[in-house]
């Protein structure tokens, strides 16, 4: 066994930061209509149980930090909305962060930093998203027409405006589709996955095999009860109980996946709804604590947050963001890839994860991108990558996924292993990665 005693801690986290608890809602698949819960509802539903089971009162929290990409208009600074609805003391600050698909990871990183530099001892951090509730918007042309209408006072003026109204102006703008399209390069996230598939020679069959693997692993994890420790059930206004991720397909097969048409590059594309992350609703929270808080309240420790790294790259290749973030993360901490016991790379698209695996060990790509770190020459073992499935089967509520990955990683390491890495790509061409490790009772 490799001796790791001489591997130094990152100097970034000057005080130890611990994950002491966490939970999430089930991830609920969007099915063409607004789901039963708003983003704030989801955050409150996940947080209520988490707060209730702590040995300290909620007013001992120092901050609440929540990631969310697109809160509803009546959920401005959704972290504050959720905190107050959770009954957290009004004197405790709450703030919202947004880094596209890694918003939940950003919230956890921000919370860790607040503790590491001594500005907080206990922080509630996580992410939430209700993608099914993304609004349908007016076009700019219709908004301008309505503006003229509101300023027109006479019947004659409004009559003229009515003659200028054309059916095309009434076409709705789907906010979700706009949000999933990069405004700089003009590509949807799915089109960037097509770019990666072409660049790395990833065919449709490989993508579908990866997608099926995700469903099979989620099914096995559900059967083993591995998600029971992280999911808290939700009850909707009609009394319906939601206690499991509902995007998982027990009947998934290669034959069924092969019949799905391409979505983003018709008719010749390879990225389909079946080998892409599901659009879904969900929330996840983690409770982070300093060493002093762990000792003061007698808290159990799941893991220590060792470091976090962020990177940026060409938006056309945004799916490779994890490679660009994980390479410096391991380099800074002096850890070879062989010592990572559990890897969680968000499954935005099967093509994207498969491209990351190729780029990770491709010397030409690493040299071209100046990634350098020799740890990347070691492949990521298939059995250590998303061993309990991922977003293709579970869903990807964009604001929540980063927090879910870290939560699941911390719980998984309790079953065995020392080091784990959670990573995501994000629209706009960025990547984030967090390194955590197990501890003995919270001591360094």
C-alpha positions as CSV (number, residue, x, y, z in Angstrom):
1,X,0.0,0.0,0.0
2,X,1.3,3.5,-0.9
3,X,2.4,5.5,2.1
4,X,0.5,8.8,2.1
5,X,1.8,10.2,5.4
6,X,4.0,12.7,3.6
7,X,1.3,14.1,1.3
8,X,0.8,17.7,2.4
9,X,-2.5,19.5,2.9
10,X,-3.3,22.4,0.7
11,X,-2.5,25.7,2.3
12,X,-5.8,27.1,1.1
13,X,-7.8,25.7,4.0
14,X,-6.0,27.2,7.0
15,X,-8.4,25.7,9.5
16,X,-9.9,22.2,9.0
17,X,-13.4,22.1,7.6
18,X,-15.6,19.1,8.2
19,X,-18.8,17.7,6.6
20,X,-20.9,16.6,9.6
21,X,-24.2,15.8,8.0
22,X,-26.3,16.3,4.9
23,X,-29.4,15.2,3.1
24,X,-31.3,15.8,-0.2
25,X,-34.7,15.5,-1.7
26,X,-35.6,12.9,-4.3
27,X,-34.7,14.1,-7.7
28,X,-38.0,14.4,-9.6
29,X,-38.0,14.2,-13.4
30,X,-39.6,17.1,-15.3
31,X,-42.5,15.8,-17.3
32,X,-43.6,18.6,-19.5
33,X,-45.4,20.6,-16.8
34,X,-44.5,22.5,-13.7
35,X,-43.6,20.1,-10.9
36,X,-45.2,20.1,-7.5
37,X,-42.4,22.1,-5.7
38,X,-40.7,25.4,-6.3
39,X,-37.0,25.7,-5.8
40,X,-37.6,27.2,-2.3
41,X,-40.0,24.4,-1.4
42,X,-37.4,21.9,-2.3
43,X,-34.7,23.6,-0.2
44,X,-37.1,23.8,2.8
45,X,-38.1,20.2,2.3
46,X,-34.5,19.0,2.4
47,X,-33.4,21.3,5.2
48,X,-36.2,20.8,7.7
49,X,-35.1,17.2,8.7
50,X,-31.4,18.1,8.6
51,X,-31.9,20.9,11.1
52,X,-34.2,19.0,13.3
53,X,-31.8,16.1,13.9
54,X,-28.9,18.3,15.0
55,X,-27.8,18.4,18.7
56,X,-27.6,22.2,18.5
57,X,-30.3,24.9,18.0
58,X,-30.6,26.4,14.5
59,X,-29.6,29.8,15.9
60,X,-26.0,28.4,16.3
61,X,-25.6,28.5,12.5
62,X,-23.4,31.3,11.3
63,X,-24.4,31.5,7.7
64,X,-26.7,29.9,5.1
65,X,-25.3,29.6,1.5
66,X,-27.4,28.2,-1.3
67,X,-26.7,27.6,-5.0
68,X,-29.4,28.2,-7.6
69,X,-29.2,29.0,-11.3
70,X,-32.7,30.3,-11.9
71,X,-34.9,31.0,-8.8
72,X,-38.5,32.1,-9.4
73,X,-39.2,35.9,-9.5
74,X,-40.6,35.6,-6.0
75,X,-37.6,33.8,-4.7
76,X,-35.0,36.5,-5.0
77,X,-31.9,35.6,-2.8
78,X,-33.5,32.2,-2.5
79,X,-31.0,31.3,0.3
80,X,-32.6,33.9,2.5
81,X,-36.1,32.8,1.6
82,X,-35.3,29.2,2.4
83,X,-33.5,30.1,5.6
84,X,-36.4,32.1,7.0
85,X,-39.0,29.5,6.0
86,X,-36.8,26.9,7.8
87,X,-37.2,28.9,10.9
88,X,-33.5,29.9,11.1
89,X,-33.0,33.0,13.2
90,X,-33.5,36.2,11.2
91,X,-30.2,37.5,12.4
92,X,-28.3,34.8,10.6
93,X,-27.1,35.9,7.1
94,X,-28.0,34.0,4.0
95,X,-26.8,34.4,0.5
96,X,-27.2,32.8,-2.9
97,X,-24.4,31.8,-5.4
98,X,-24.7,31.0,-9.1
99,X,-22.0,29.1,-11.1
100,X,-24.3,27.3,-13.6
101,X,-24.2,23.5,-13.1
102,X,-21.7,23.8,-10.2
103,X,-23.7,26.3,-8.1
104,X,-24.2,23.7,-5.4
105,X,-20.5,23.0,-5.3
106,X,-19.8,26.7,-5.2
107,X,-22.0,27.0,-2.2
108,X,-20.1,24.2,-0.4
109,X,-16.7,25.8,-1.4
110,X,-17.9,29.2,-0.2
111,X,-19.0,27.8,3.1
112,X,-15.7,25.9,3.5
113,X,-13.8,29.1,2.9
114,X,-15.8,31.0,5.5
115,X,-15.0,28.4,8.1
116,X,-11.3,28.0,7.0
117,X,-10.6,31.7,7.4
118,X,-12.3,32.0,10.7
119,X,-15.5,33.9,9.8
120,X,-17.8,31.0,10.7
121,X,-18.0,27.8,12.7
122,X,-21.2,26.2,11.4
123,X,-22.6,26.8,7.9
124,X,-25.5,25.3,6.1
125,X,-24.7,25.1,2.4
126,X,-26.2,23.4,-0.6
127,X,-28.2,23.9,-3.8
128,X,-31.7,23.8,-5.2
129,X,-33.4,23.9,-8.6
130,X,-36.9,23.5,-10.0
131,X,-36.1,23.1,-13.7
132,X,-39.7,22.1,-14.5
133,X,-40.8,25.5,-13.3
134,X,-38.6,27.5,-15.7
135,X,-40.9,30.2,-17.1
136,X,-42.2,30.7,-20.7
137,X,-41.3,34.3,-21.6
138,X,-42.5,37.0,-24.0
139,X,-40.3,37.7,-27.0
140,X,-38.5,41.0,-27.0
141,X,-40.7,42.1,-29.9
142,X,-43.9,41.3,-27.9
143,X,-42.5,43.1,-24.8
144,X,-41.9,46.2,-26.9
145,X,-45.4,46.0,-28.3
146,X,-46.9,45.7,-24.9
147,X,-44.9,48.7,-23.8
148,X,-46.3,50.8,-26.6
149,X,-49.8,49.5,-25.8
150,X,-49.5,50.5,-22.1
151,X,-48.4,54.1,-23.2
152,X,-51.2,54.4,-25.8
153,X,-54.2,56.2,-24.4
154,X,-56.6,56.6,-27.4
155,X,-58.7,53.9,-29.0
156,X,-57.3,55.0,-32.4
157,X,-53.7,54.5,-31.2
158,X,-54.4,51.1,-29.8
159,X,-56.2,50.2,-33.0
160,X,-53.1,50.9,-35.0
161,X,-51.0,48.8,-32.7
162,X,-53.4,45.9,-33.1
163,X,-52.9,46.0,-36.9
164,X,-49.1,45.8,-36.4
165,X,-49.3,42.6,-34.2
166,X,-48.1,39.5,-36.1
167,X,-48.5,35.9,-35.1
168,X,-44.7,35.4,-35.1
169,X,-44.4,38.0,-32.3
170,X,-46.6,35.8,-30.1
171,X,-44.2,32.8,-30.2
172,X,-43.1,32.0,-26.6
173,X,-39.5,32.0,-25.5
174,X,-38.7,28.9,-23.4
175,X,-36.4,30.1,-20.6
176,X,-34.9,26.7,-20.0
177,X,-33.7,26.3,-23.6
178,X,-32.2,29.8,-23.5
179,X,-30.4,29.0,-20.3
180,X,-28.9,25.8,-21.7
181,X,-27.5,27.6,-24.7
182,X,-24.1,29.4,-24.5
183,X,-24.7,33.0,-25.7
184,X,-21.0,33.5,-26.6
185,X,-20.5,30.5,-28.9
186,X,-24.1,30.0,-29.8
187,X,-24.1,26.3,-28.9
188,X,-26.5,24.4,-26.6
189,X,-25.0,22.2,-24.0
190,X,-26.0,19.2,-26.1
191,X,-24.2,20.5,-29.1
192,X,-21.0,20.9,-27.1
193,X,-21.4,17.2,-26.2
194,X,-21.6,16.5,-29.9
195,X,-18.4,18.4,-30.4
196,X,-16.6,16.2,-27.8
197,X,-18.0,13.0,-29.4
198,X,-16.6,14.0,-32.7
199,X,-13.2,15.2,-31.3
200,X,-12.6,12.0,-29.3
201,X,-14.3,9.5,-31.7
202,X,-17.0,8.5,-29.2
203,X,-19.8,6.6,-31.0
204,X,-23.5,6.3,-30.2
205,X,-23.1,2.7,-29.0
206,X,-20.5,3.7,-26.3
207,X,-22.8,6.5,-25.1
208,X,-25.8,4.2,-24.8
209,X,-23.7,1.6,-22.9
210,X,-22.6,4.3,-20.5
211,X,-26.2,5.5,-20.1
212,X,-27.4,1.9,-19.4
213,X,-24.6,1.5,-16.9
214,X,-25.9,4.6,-15.0
215,X,-29.4,3.1,-14.7
216,X,-28.1,-0.3,-13.7
217,X,-25.9,1.2,-11.0
218,X,-28.7,3.4,-9.7
219,X,-31.0,0.4,-9.6
220,X,-28.4,-1.6,-7.6
221,X,-27.8,1.2,-5.2
222,X,-31.6,1.6,-4.6
223,X,-31.9,-2.1,-4.0
224,X,-29.0,-1.9,-1.5
225,X,-30.6,1.0,0.3
226,X,-27.6,3.3,-0.4
227,X,-29.7,6.4,-1.0
228,X,-31.9,6.0,2.1
229,X,-29.3,7.7,4.2
230,X,-29.3,10.8,2.0
231,X,-32.9,11.2,0.8
232,X,-35.7,12.8,2.8
233,X,-39.2,12.4,1.5
234,X,-41.4,15.2,0.3
235,X,-45.2,15.5,0.5
236,X,-46.9,17.7,-2.1
237,X,-50.1,19.7,-1.6
238,X,-52.3,16.9,-2.8
239,X,-50.8,14.5,-0.2
240,X,-48.6,12.7,-2.7
241,X,-45.4,11.2,-1.2
242,X,-42.2,11.5,-3.1
243,X,-39.5,9.3,-1.5
244,X,-37.3,8.2,-4.3
245,X,-35.6,9.5,-7.5
246,X,-38.2,8.9,-10.1
247,X,-36.0,9.2,-13.3
248,X,-34.5,5.8,-12.9
249,X,-35.7,3.3,-15.5
250,X,-35.6,-0.3,-14.3
251,X,-36.6,-1.4,-17.9
252,X,-33.7,0.5,-19.6
253,X,-32.0,-1.5,-22.3
254,X,-29.6,-0.9,-25.1
255,X,-32.4,-1.7,-27.6
256,X,-34.6,1.0,-26.1
257,X,-31.8,3.5,-25.9
258,X,-30.9,2.8,-29.6
259,X,-34.4,3.7,-30.7
260,X,-34.2,7.3,-29.4
261,X,-33.6,10.0,-32.0
262,X,-30.8,12.5,-31.7
263,X,-31.9,15.7,-30.1
264,X,-29.2,18.3,-30.8
265,X,-27.8,17.5,-34.3
266,X,-30.6,16.0,-36.4
267,X,-30.6,13.7,-38.2
268,X,-27.0,12.5,-37.8
269,X,-26.2,13.3,-34.2
270,X,-25.4,10.8,-31.4
271,X,-26.5,12.7,-28.3
272,X,-30.1,11.7,-27.3
273,X,-32.4,12.2,-24.4
274,X,-31.4,8.7,-23.2
275,X,-27.7,9.3,-23.0
276,X,-28.0,12.8,-21.5
277,X,-28.8,14.0,-17.9
278,X,-32.4,14.3,-17.1
279,X,-34.0,17.7,-16.6
280,X,-35.3,17.5,-13.0
281,X,-36.1,19.2,-9.7
282,X,-34.3,18.7,-6.4
283,X,-32.3,20.1,-3.6
284,X,-29.4,19.1,-1.4
285,X,-27.8,20.5,1.8
286,X,-24.6,19.8,3.7
287,X,-23.8,21.0,7.2
288,X,-20.1,22.1,7.5
289,X,-18.3,22.7,10.7
290,X,-15.0,23.8,12.1
291,X,-13.0,21.6,14.4
292,X,-14.1,23.8,17.4
293,X,-17.8,23.3,16.5
294,X,-17.3,19.6,16.1
295,X,-15.8,19.4,19.6
296,X,-18.3,21.8,21.2
297,X,-21.4,20.0,19.9
298,X,-20.1,16.5,19.8
299,X,-20.7,16.2,16.1
300,X,-20.0,13.1,14.1
301,X,-17.8,13.7,11.1
302,X,-18.4,12.3,7.6
303,X,-15.4,13.7,5.9
304,X,-12.9,16.6,5.8
305,X,-12.9,19.0,2.9
306,X,-9.4,19.0,1.8
307,X,-9.4,21.4,-1.2
308,X,-11.4,22.7,-4.1
309,X,-10.2,23.9,-7.5
310,X,-11.9,25.9,-10.4
311,X,-10.8,26.0,-14.0
312,X,-12.0,27.5,-17.3
313,X,-11.6,26.5,-21.0
314,X,-13.1,27.0,-24.4
315,X,-17.0,27.1,-24.0
316,X,-17.2,24.7,-27.0
317,X,-15.4,22.1,-25.0
318,X,-17.2,22.9,-21.7
319,X,-17.7,19.2,-20.9
320,X,-14.0,18.7,-20.3
321,X,-14.2,21.2,-17.3
322,X,-13.7,18.3,-14.8
323,X,-10.3,17.4,-16.3
324,X,-9.1,21.0,-16.1
325,X,-10.2,21.3,-12.5
326,X,-9.2,17.8,-11.2
327,X,-5.6,18.0,-12.6
328,X,-4.5,21.0,-10.5
329,X,-6.6,19.7,-7.6
330,X,-4.5,16.6,-7.4
331,X,-1.3,18.4,-8.2
332,X,-1.7,20.9,-5.4
333,X,-2.3,18.2,-2.9
334,X,0.4,15.9,-4.2
335,X,-1.9,13.0,-4.8
336,X,-1.6,10.5,-7.7
337,X,-4.9,9.4,-9.2
338,X,-4.3,5.9,-8.0
339,X,-5.0,7.0,-4.4
340,X,-8.5,8.3,-5.2
341,X,-10.9,5.7,-4.0
342,X,-14.1,7.2,-5.3
343,X,-14.7,9.6,-8.2
344,X,-18.0,11.4,-8.9
345,X,-18.0,13.2,-12.3
346,X,-21.4,14.6,-13.0
347,X,-23.1,12.9,-16.0
348,X,-24.2,15.9,-18.0
349,X,-23.9,13.7,-21.1
350,X,-22.5,10.3,-21.6
351,X,-20.3,11.7,-24.4
352,X,-18.9,14.3,-22.0
353,X,-17.9,11.9,-19.3
354,X,-16.3,9.5,-21.8
355,X,-14.4,12.4,-23.3
356,X,-13.2,13.4,-19.9
357,X,-11.8,9.9,-19.4
358,X,-10.0,10.1,-22.7
359,X,-8.6,13.6,-22.2
360,X,-7.5,12.7,-18.7
361,X,-4.9,10.3,-20.0
362,X,-4.3,11.8,-23.5
363,X,-0.7,13.3,-23.5
364,X,-1.5,15.4,-26.6
365,X,-4.5,17.0,-25.0
366,X,-2.7,17.6,-21.7
367,X,0.2,19.2,-23.5
368,X,-2.1,21.3,-25.7
369,X,-4.0,22.5,-22.6
370,X,-0.8,22.8,-20.4
371,X,-2.3,20.6,-17.7
372,X,1.0,19.0,-17.0
373,X,0.3,17.0,-13.8
374,X,1.6,13.4,-14.3
375,X,-1.3,11.9,-12.2
376,X,-3.4,12.3,-15.2
377,X,-1.5,9.6,-17.0
378,X,-3.2,7.0,-14.7
379,X,-6.6,6.1,-15.9
380,X,-9.7,6.6,-13.7
381,X,-10.8,3.0,-12.9
382,X,-14.3,2.2,-14.2
383,X,-15.4,0.6,-10.9
384,X,-14.4,3.8,-8.9
385,X,-16.2,6.2,-11.2
386,X,-19.9,6.9,-10.3
387,X,-20.2,3.4,-8.8
388,X,-23.8,4.2,-7.7
389,X,-24.9,5.8,-11.0
390,X,-25.2,9.4,-11.9
391,X,-27.3,12.2,-13.5
392,X,-28.3,10.2,-16.6
393,X,-30.4,8.0,-14.3
394,X,-30.9,10.2,-11.3
395,X,-31.4,13.6,-12.9
396,X,-29.5,16.9,-12.9
397,X,-31.2,19.8,-11.1
398,X,-28.5,22.2,-12.1
399,X,-28.2,24.2,-8.9
400,X,-28.3,21.1,-6.7
401,X,-26.1,18.6,-8.4
402,X,-22.8,19.8,-7.0
403,X,-24.0,19.5,-3.4
404,X,-25.5,16.1,-4.2
405,X,-22.2,14.8,-5.5
406,X,-20.3,15.9,-2.4
407,X,-23.0,14.5,-0.1
408,X,-23.1,11.1,-1.8
409,X,-19.3,11.0,-2.0
410,X,-18.9,11.7,1.8
411,X,-21.5,9.0,2.6
412,X,-19.9,6.5,0.1
413,X,-16.5,6.9,1.7
414,X,-18.0,5.9,5.0
415,X,-18.4,2.5,3.4
416,X,-14.7,2.3,2.5
417,X,-11.9,4.4,1.1
418,X,-10.0,7.5,2.2
419,X,-10.0,10.0,-0.7
420,X,-12.8,11.1,-3.0
421,X,-13.2,13.7,-5.8
422,X,-16.4,15.3,-6.9
423,X,-16.4,17.3,-10.2
424,X,-18.7,19.0,-12.7
425,X,-18.5,20.7,-16.0
426,X,-20.6,23.9,-16.5
427,X,-21.9,26.0,-19.3
428,X,-19.7,28.8,-20.4
429,X,-16.6,26.6,-20.3
430,X,-15.7,26.0,-16.7
431,X,-15.0,23.1,-14.3
432,X,-15.0,22.6,-10.6
433,X,-13.6,19.8,-8.4
434,X,-13.5,19.1,-4.7
435,X,-11.3,16.7,-2.8
436,X,-12.5,15.2,0.5
437,X,-11.2,12.6,2.8
438,X,-12.4,10.5,5.7
439,X,-11.2,11.2,9.2
440,X,-11.1,9.6,12.6
441,X,-13.7,11.5,14.6
442,X,-12.9,14.8,13.1
443,X,-9.2,15.2,14.1
444,X,-6.5,16.2,11.6
